[in-house]
Amino acid sequence: MFRKQKIVIFCDSEFWHGKKYLEGERFKANADFWETKIKRNIERDKEVNEKLKSEEWIVLRFLGQEIKKDISSVIEQIRMILG
């Protein structure tokens, strides 16, 4: 979080933030529990984004694999926002 610039950066995991779920992958074990849990996480991410944006924060979210695959791009995006 960069308070002075009003920038917040989230580094999220694909599992907990529902990337594969949104792509159609379903849970094999304890499906009701996991589906409810992941749907709520996705909903909460949207709520947090909306709240922060309504307070004029810049919100950046990166997924773990995105960071691992191309850290240079992630750094460049952050650098561009920071100015």
MMTF fields as JSON, N, C-alpha, C and O atoms, coordinates in Angstrom:
{
  "mmtfVersion": "1.0.0",
  "mmtfProducer": "UNKNOWN",
  "numBonds": 331,
  "numAtoms": 332,
  "numGroups": 83,
  "numChains": 1,
  "numModels": 1,
  "chainsPerModel": [1],
  "groupsPerChain": [83],
  "chainIdList": ["A"],
  "bondAtomList": [4, 2, 8, 6, 12, 10, 16, 14, 20, 18, 24, 22, 28, 26, 32, 30, 36, 34, 40, 38, 44, 42, 48, 46, 52, 50, 56, 54, 60, 58, 64, 62, 68, 66, 72, 70, 76, 74, 80, 78, 84, 82, 88, 86, 92, 90, 96, 94, 100, 98, 104, 102, 108, 106, 112, 110, 116, 114, 120, 118, 124, 122, 128, 126, 132, 130, 136, 134, 140, 138, 144, 142, 148, 146, 152, 150, 156, 154, 160, 158, 164, 162, 168, 166, 172, 170, 176, 174, 180, 178, 184, 182, 188, 186, 192, 190, 196, 194, 200, 198, 204, 202, 208, 206, 212, 210, 216, 214, 220, 218, 224, 222, 228, 226, 232, 230, 236, 234, 240, 238, 244, 242, 248, 246, 252, 250, 256, 254, 260, 258, 264, 262, 268, 266, 272, 270, 276, 274, 280, 278, 284, 282, 288, 286, 292, 290, 296, 294, 300, 298, 304, 302, 308, 306, 312, 310, 316, 314, 320, 318, 324, 322, 328, 326],
  "bondOrderList": [1, 1, 1, 1, 1, 1, 1, 1, 1, 1, 1, 1, 1, 1, 1, 1, 1, 1, 1, 1, 1, 1, 1, 1, 1, 1, 1, 1, 1, 1, 1, 1, 1, 1, 1, 1, 1, 1, 1, 1, 1, 1, 1, 1, 1, 1, 1, 1, 1, 1, 1, 1, 1, 1, 1, 1, 1, 1, 1, 1, 1, 1, 1, 1, 1, 1, 1, 1, 1, 1, 1, 1, 1, 1, 1, 1, 1, 1, 1, 1, 1, 1],
  "groupList": [{"groupName": "MET", "atomNameList": ["N", "CA", "C", "O"], "elementList": ["N", "C", "C", "O"], "formalChargeList": [0, 0, 0, 0], "bondAtomList": [1, 0, 2, 1, 3, 2], "bondOrderList": [1, 1, 2], "singleLetterCode": "M", "chemCompType": "L-PEPTIDE LINKING"}, {"groupName": "PHE", "atomNameList": ["N", "CA", "C", "O"], "elementList": ["N", "C", "C", "O"], "formalChargeList": [0, 0, 0, 0], "bondAtomList": [1, 0, 2, 1, 3, 2], "bondOrderList": [1, 1, 2], "singleLetterCode": "F", "chemCompType": "L-PEPTIDE LINKING"}, {"groupName": "ARG", "atomNameList": ["N", "CA", "C", "O"], "elementList": ["N", "C", "C", "O"], "formalChargeList": [0, 0, 0, 0], "bondAtomList": [1, 0, 2, 1, 3, 2], "bondOrderList": [1, 1, 2], "singleLetterCode": "R", "chemCompType": "L-PEPTIDE LINKING"}, {"groupName": "LYS", "atomNameList": ["N", "CA", "C", "O"], "elementList": ["N", "C", "C", "O"], "formalChargeList": [0, 0, 0, 0], "bondAtomList": [1, 0, 2, 1, 3, 2], "bondOrderList": [1, 1, 2], "singleLetterCode": "K", "chemCompType": "L-PEPTIDE LINKING"}, {"groupName": "GLN", "atomNameList": ["N", "CA", "C", "O"], "elementList": ["N", "C", "C", "O"], "formalChargeList": [0, 0, 0, 0], "bondAtomList": [1, 0, 2, 1, 3, 2], "bondOrderList": [1, 1, 2], "singleLetterCode": "Q", "chemCompType": "L-PEPTIDE LINKING"}, {"groupName": "ILE", "atomNameList": ["N", "CA", "C", "O"], "elementList": ["N", "C", "C", "O"], "formalChargeList": [0, 0, 0, 0], "bondAtomList": [1, 0, 2, 1, 3, 2], "bondOrderList": [1, 1, 2], "singleLetterCode": "I", "chemCompType": "L-PEPTIDE LINKING"}, {"groupName": "VAL", "atomNameList": ["N", "CA", "C", "O"], "elementList": ["N", "C", "C", "O"], "formalChargeList": [0, 0, 0, 0], "bondAtomList": [1, 0, 2, 1, 3, 2], "bondOrderList": [1, 1, 2], "singleLetterCode": "V", "chemCompType": "L-PEPTIDE LINKING"}, {"groupName": "CYS", "atomNameList": ["N", "CA", "C", "O"], "elementList": ["N", "C", "C", "O"], "formalChargeList": [0, 0, 0, 0], "bondAtomList": [1, 0, 2, 1, 3, 2], "bondOrderList": [1, 1, 2], "singleLetterCode": "C", "chemCompType": "L-PEPTIDE LINKING"}, {"groupName": "ASP", "atomNameList": ["N", "CA", "C", "O"], "elementList": ["N", "C", "C", "O"], "formalChargeList": [0, 0, 0, 0], "bondAtomList": [1, 0, 2, 1, 3, 2], "bondOrderList": [1, 1, 2], "singleLetterCode": "D", "chemCompType": "L-PEPTIDE LINKING"}, {"groupName": "SER", "atomNameList": ["N", "CA", "C", "O"], "elementList": ["N", "C", "C", "O"], "formalChargeList": [0, 0, 0, 0], "bondAtomList": [1, 0, 2, 1, 3, 2], "bondOrderList": [1, 1, 2], "singleLetterCode": "S", "chemCompType": "L-PEPTIDE LINKING"}, {"groupName": "GLU", "atomNameList": ["N", "CA", "C", "O"], "elementList": ["N", "C", "C", "O"], "formalChargeList": [0, 0, 0, 0], "bondAtomList": [1, 0, 2, 1, 3, 2], "bondOrderList": [1, 1, 2], "singleLetterCode": "E", "chemCompType": "L-PEPTIDE LINKING"}, {"groupName": "TRP", "atomNameList": ["N", "CA", "C", "O"], "elementList": ["N", "C", "C", "O"], "formalChargeList": [0, 0, 0, 0], "bondAtomList": [1, 0, 2, 1, 3, 2], "bondOrderList": [1, 1, 2], "singleLetterCode": "W", "chemCompType": "L-PEPTIDE LINKING"}, {"groupName": "HIS", "atomNameList": ["N", "CA", "C", "O"], "elementList": ["N", "C", "C", "O"], "formalChargeList": [0, 0, 0, 0], "bondAtomList": [1, 0, 2, 1, 3, 2], "bondOrderList": [1, 1, 2], "singleLetterCode": "H", "chemCompType": "L-PEPTIDE LINKING"}, {"groupName": "GLY", "atomNameList": ["N", "CA", "C", "O"], "elementList": ["N", "C", "C", "O"], "formalChargeList": [0, 0, 0, 0], "bondAtomList": [1, 0, 2, 1, 3, 2], "bondOrderList": [1, 1, 2], "singleLetterCode": "G", "chemCompType": "PEPTIDE LINKING"}, {"groupName": "TYR", "atomNameList": ["N", "CA", "C", "O"], "elementList": ["N", "C", "C", "O"], "formalChargeList": [0, 0, 0, 0], "bondAtomList": [1, 0, 2, 1, 3, 2], "bondOrderList": [1, 1, 2], "singleLetterCode": "Y", "chemCompType": "L-PEPTIDE LINKING"}, {"groupName": "LEU", "atomNameList": ["N", "CA", "C", "O"], "elementList": ["N", "C", "C", "O"], "formalChargeList": [0, 0, 0, 0], "bondAtomList": [1, 0, 2, 1, 3, 2], "bondOrderList": [1, 1, 2], "singleLetterCode": "L", "chemCompType": "L-PEPTIDE LINKING"}, {"groupName": "ALA", "atomNameList": ["N", "CA", "C", "O"], "elementList": ["N", "C", "C", "O"], "formalChargeList": [0, 0, 0, 0], "bondAtomList": [1, 0, 2, 1, 3, 2], "bondOrderList": [1, 1, 2], "singleLetterCode": "A", "chemCompType": "L-PEPTIDE LINKING"}, {"groupName": "ASN", "atomNameList": ["N", "CA", "C", "O"], "elementList": ["N", "C", "C", "O"], "formalChargeList": [0, 0, 0, 0], "bondAtomList": [1, 0, 2, 1, 3, 2], "bondOrderList": [1, 1, 2], "singleLetterCode": "N", "chemCompType": "L-PEPTIDE LINKING"}, {"groupName": "THR", "atomNameList": ["N", "CA", "C", "O"], "elementList": ["N", "C", "C", "O"], "formalChargeList": [0, 0, 0, 0], "bondAtomList": [1, 0, 2, 1, 3, 2], "bondOrderList": [1, 1, 2], "singleLetterCode": "T", "chemCompType": "L-PEPTIDE LINKING"}],
  "groupTypeList": [0, 1, 2, 3, 4, 3, 5, 6, 5, 1, 7, 8, 9, 10, 1, 11, 12, 13, 3, 3, 14, 15, 10, 13, 10, 2, 1, 3, 16, 17, 16, 8, 1, 11, 10, 18, 3, 5, 3, 2, 17, 5, 10, 2, 8, 3, 10, 6, 17, 10, 3, 15, 3, 9, 10, 10, 11, 5, 6, 15, 2, 1, 15, 13, 4, 10, 5, 3, 3, 8, 5, 9, 9, 6, 5, 10, 4, 5, 2, 0, 5, 15, 13],
  "groupIdList": [1, 2, 3, 4, 5, 6, 7, 8, 9, 10, 11, 12, 13, 14, 15, 16, 17, 18, 19, 20, 21, 22, 23, 24, 25, 26, 27, 28, 29, 30, 31, 32, 33, 34, 35, 36, 37, 38, 39, 40, 41, 42, 43, 44, 45, 46, 47, 48, 49, 50, 51, 52, 53, 54, 55, 56, 57, 58, 59, 60, 61, 62, 63, 64, 65, 66, 67, 68, 69, 70, 71, 72, 73, 74, 75, 76, 77, 78, 79, 80, 81, 82, 83],
  "secStructList": [7, 5, 6, 6, 6, 6, 3, 3, 3, 3, 3, 3, 7, 6, 6, 6, 6, 6, 2, 2, 2, 2, 6, 6, 7, 7, 7, 1, 1, 1, 2, 2, 2, 2, 2, 2, 2, 2, 2, 2, 2, 2, 2, 2, 2, 2, 2, 2, 2, 2, 2, 2, 2, 2, 6, 6, 7, 3, 3, 3, 3, 3, 3, 2, 2, 2, 2, 2, 2, 7, 2, 2, 2, 2, 2, 2, 2, 2, 2, 2, 2, 2, 7],
  "xCoordList": [0.851, 0.0, 0.899, 1.844, 0.588, 1.295, 0.286, -0.426, 0.244, -0.785, -0.716, -1.743, 0.478, 0.619, 0.063, -0.592, 0.324, -0.164, -1.548, -2.134, -2.072, -3.371, -3.396, -4.285, -2.383, -2.266, -2.204, -1.471, -2.986, -2.948, -2.677, -3.252, -1.797, -1.411, -1.73, -1.3, -2.486, -2.802, -2.077, -2.065, -1.485, -0.885, -1.732, -1.619, -2.576, -3.577, -3.189, -2.486, -3.648, -3.442, -4.604, -5.744, -4.299, -5.327, -6.413, -7.596, -6.022, -7.002, -7.98, -9.188, -7.469, -8.32, -9.145, -10.191, -8.687, -9.402, -10.171, -10.663, -10.276, -11.228, -10.895, -11.798, -9.636, -9.304, -9.768, -10.472, -9.381, -9.761, -11.266, -11.869, -11.862, -13.306, -14.026, -14.966, -13.596, -14.209, -13.973, -14.728, -12.92, -12.627, -13.385, -13.23, -14.202, -15.042, -14.606, -15.315, -13.468, -13.016, -13.875, -14.153, -14.29, -15.133, -14.412, -13.477, -14.861, -14.247, -14.775, -15.962, -13.889, -14.278, -14.683, -15.581, -14.023, -14.316, -14.873, -14.382, -15.894, -16.498, -16.884, -16.651, -17.469, -17.745, -18.615, -18.339, -19.655, -20.537, -19.767, -19.922, -18.936, -18.147, -17.221, -17.21, -16.435, -15.443, -16.08, -15.576, -17.165, -17.826, -18.33, -18.156, -18.951, -19.433, -18.268, -18.346, -17.199, -16.016, -15.398, -15.13, -15.17, -14.517, -15.427, -14.956, -16.724, -17.655, -17.645, -17.676, -17.6, -17.559, -16.25, -16.255, -15.142, -13.862, -13.903, -13.423, -14.477, -14.598, -15.468, -15.133, -16.582, -17.495, -16.795, -16.932, -16.049, -15.344, -14.281, -14.111, -13.568, -12.581, -13.255, -12.727, -14.412, -15.14, -15.569, -15.447, -16.069, -16.5, -15.33, -15.454, -14.21, -13.017, -12.563, -12.258, -12.516, -12.123, -13.039, -12.567, -14.342, -15.314, -15.169, -15.207, -15.003, -14.844, -13.607, -13.667, -12.491, -11.248, -11.335, -10.91, -11.886, -12.016, -12.94, -12.698, -13.991, -14.905, -14.194, -14.613, -13.122, -12.315, -11.096, -10.154, -11.141, -10.132, -8.769, -7.736, -8.771, -7.55, -7.377, -8.353, -6.137, -5.814, -5.579, -4.774, -6.279, -6.199, -5.518, -5.973, -4.431, -3.744, -3.837, -3.563, -4.226, -4.28, -3.477, -3.643, -2.613, -1.811, -1.998, -2.081, -2.064, -2.16, -0.756, 0.164, -0.62, 0.675, 1.402, 2.588, 0.7, 1.343, 1.733, 2.751, 0.939, 1.26, 2.573, 3.424, 2.725, 3.947, 5.135, 6.182, 4.972, 6.064, 6.446, 7.627, 5.452, 5.687, 6.384, 7.275, 5.982, 6.515, 6.634, 5.921, 7.548, 7.733, 8.112, 7.748, 8.833, 9.237, 8.026, 7.998, 7.034, 5.819, 5.065, 4.56, 4.993, 4.315, 5.021, 4.382, 6.337, 7.118, 6.92, 6.781, 6.908, 6.732, 5.358, 5.242, 4.322, 2.99, 2.954, 2.371, 3.578, 3.627, 4.426, 4.015, 5.556, 6.419, 5.656, 5.772, 4.885, 4.126, 3.089, 2.906, 2.413, 1.406, 2.052, 1.525, 3.197, 3.876, 4.462, 4.684, 4.707, 5.22, 6.641, 7.249],
  "yCoordList": [-1.166, 0.0, 1.232, 1.334, 2.146, 3.402, 4.5, 5.014, 4.841, 5.762, 7.14, 7.702, 7.671, 9.021, 9.101, 10.08, 8.072, 8.047, 7.424, 7.431, 6.886, 6.199, 5.038, 4.927, 4.187, 2.997, 1.781, 1.765, 0.768, -0.482, -1.615, -1.655, -2.53, -3.638, -4.947, -5.166, -5.81, -7.133, -8.183, -8.113, -9.137, -10.304, -11.494, -11.961, -11.975, -12.982, -14.353, -14.454, -15.396, -16.755, -17.132, -16.723, -17.902, -18.336, -19.145, -18.972, -20.021, -20.882, -20.06, -20.119, -19.298, -18.601, -17.496, -17.119, -16.975, -15.87, -16.312, -15.477, -17.631, -18.204, -18.208, -18.359, -18.048, -18.0, -19.256, -19.164, -20.416, -21.662, -21.917, -22.47, -21.516, -21.669, -20.851, -21.341, -19.62, -18.76, -19.285, -18.971, -20.086, -20.694, -22.008, -22.666, -22.389, -23.567, -24.8, -25.807, -24.752, -25.909, -26.047, -25.056, -27.251, -27.505, -28.406, -29.125, -28.353, -29.1, -30.527, -30.763, -31.47, -32.886, -33.323, -34.149, -32.772, -33.15, -31.951, -30.831, -32.189, -31.154, -29.928, -28.786, -30.196, -29.167, -28.027, -26.865, -28.329, -27.263, -26.264, -25.051, -26.792, -25.922, -25.031, -23.812, -25.66, -24.895, -23.903, -22.793, -24.29, -23.373, -22.136, -21.012, -22.347, -21.232, -20.349, -19.123, -20.975, -20.245, -19.403, -18.22, -19.987, -19.28, -18.191, -17.1, -18.475, -17.439, -16.234, -15.092, -16.483, -15.378, -14.6, -13.373, -15.287, -14.6, -13.687, -12.555, -14.185, -13.39, -12.165, -11.052, -12.381, -11.283, -10.247, -9.043, -10.725, -9.828, -9.017, -7.828, -9.647, -8.91, -7.756, -6.645, -8.018, -6.966, -5.858, -4.676, -6.238, -5.248, -4.375, -3.154, -5.007, -4.268, -3.323, -2.16, -3.821, -2.964, -1.754, -0.625, -1.984, -0.895, 0.122, 1.329, -0.371, 0.528, 1.393, 2.612, 0.764, 1.512, 2.517, 3.665, 2.079, 2.985, 4.155, 5.274, 3.909, 4.997, 6.02, 7.174, 5.587, 6.478, 6.997, 7.535, 6.82, 7.319, 6.647, 7.268, 5.387, 4.601, 3.949, 3.624, 3.768, 2.969, 1.55, 1.332, 0.588, -0.804, -1.633, -1.675, -2.286, -3.224, -4.607, -4.794, -5.58, -6.97, -7.837, -7.763, -8.651, -9.579, -10.976, -11.158, -11.957, -13.355, -13.952, -13.545, -14.912, -15.536, -16.014, -15.733, -16.732, -17.258, -16.132, -16.222, -15.088, -13.918, -13.3, -12.916, -13.211, -12.655, -13.548, -13.063, -14.863, -15.804, -15.826, -15.889, -15.774, -15.898, -14.669, -14.796, -13.479, -12.266, -11.15, -10.148, -11.344, -10.367, -8.998, -7.972, -8.977, -7.698, -6.869, -5.655, -7.522, -6.824, -6.287, -5.164, -7.078, -6.655, -5.437, -4.451, -5.517, -4.399, -3.151, -2.047, -3.325, -2.192, -1.543, -0.317, -2.363, -1.805, -0.988, 0.096, -1.511, -0.798, 0.487, 1.549, 0.382, 1.554, 2.646, 3.826, 2.258, 3.228, 3.956, 5.167, 3.199, 3.8, 4.744, 5.815, 4.321, 5.145, 6.42, 7.418, 6.353, 7.541, 7.665, 8.611],
  "zCoordList": [0.0, 0.0, 0.0, 0.782, -0.878, -0.964, -0.608, -1.471, 0.666, 1.169, 0.507, 0.126, 0.376, -0.171, -1.593, -1.952, -2.399, -3.784, -3.917, -5.0, -2.817, -2.799, -3.801, -4.644, -3.668, -4.511, -3.594, -2.605, -3.943, -3.198, -4.189, -5.277, -3.797, -4.659, -3.938, -2.806, -4.609, -4.08, -4.911, -6.14, -4.246, -4.891, -4.447, -3.314, -5.348, -5.023, -5.571, -6.577, -4.906, -5.418, -6.331, -6.114, -7.333, -8.281, -7.587, -7.876, -6.681, -6.025, -5.186, -5.411, -4.225, -3.278, -3.917, -3.388, -5.045, -5.678, -6.913, -7.672, -7.12, -8.051, -9.524, -10.347, -9.893, -11.319, -12.05, -13.056, -11.555, -12.232, -12.132, -13.052, -11.023, -10.874, -11.941, -12.568, -12.148, -13.156, -14.57, -15.49, -14.736, -16.034, -16.231, -17.26, -15.251, -15.405, -14.636, -14.647, -13.974, -13.2, -11.947, -11.272, -11.639, -10.478, -9.484, -9.836, -8.253, -7.168, -7.149, -7.372, -6.882, -6.856, -5.451, -5.285, -4.452, -3.066, -2.315, -2.463, -1.512, -0.683, -1.521, -1.126, -2.671, -3.68, -3.157, -3.455, -2.39, -1.889, -1.03, -1.174, -0.137, 0.733, -0.085, 0.081, -0.982, -1.736, -2.706, -2.88, -3.327, -4.249, -3.505, -3.974, -2.353, -1.542, -1.1, -1.178, -0.641, -0.167, -1.279, -1.074, -2.439, -3.541, -4.104, -4.427, -4.226, -4.693, -3.76, -4.217, -2.465, -1.503, -1.628, -1.534, -1.836, -2.018, -3.246, -3.201, -4.335, -5.563, -5.295, -5.701, -4.611, -4.275, -3.383, -3.596, -2.391, -1.478, -2.224, -1.955, -3.155, -3.959, -4.701, -4.735, -5.29, -6.009, -5.055, -5.376, -3.889, -2.897, -2.451, -2.354, -2.185, -1.755, -2.854, -2.591, -4.093, -5.223, -5.335, -5.463, -5.287, -5.413, -4.289, -4.526, -3.067, -1.915, -2.07, -1.903, -2.389, -2.538, -3.681, -3.545, -4.799, -5.942, -5.622, -6.074, -4.849, -4.47, -3.58, -3.488, -2.931, -2.095, -2.866, -2.284, -4.188, -5.123, -4.98, -5.232, -4.579, -4.572, -5.943, -6.618, -6.335, -7.52, -7.022, -6.116, -7.61, -7.166, -8.249, -9.392, -7.88, -8.77, -8.159, -6.973, -8.976, -8.516, -9.474, -10.691, -8.907, -9.691, -9.118, -7.903, -10.007, -9.575, -9.474, -10.184, -8.588, -8.329, -9.573, -9.748, -10.438, -11.648, -12.599, -13.286, -12.64, -13.459, -12.969, -13.771, -11.669, -11.077, -11.403, -11.831, -11.2, -11.471, -12.946, -13.288, -13.807, -15.252, -15.828, -16.668, -15.38, -15.985, -14.952, -15.011, -14.009, -12.933, -13.492, -12.918, -14.599, -15.192, -15.602, -15.397, -16.179, -16.59, -15.377, -15.401, -14.338, -13.111, -12.525, -12.16, -12.443, -11.914, -12.774, -12.248, -14.08, -14.97, -14.785, -14.791, -14.621, -14.379, -13.098, -13.058, -12.055, -10.792, -10.95, -10.481, -11.605, -11.827, -12.597, -12.269, -13.609, -14.396, -13.536, -13.659, -12.666, -11.795, -10.774, -10.474, -10.256, -9.257, -9.869, -9.183, -11.191, -11.867, -11.683, -12.184]
}
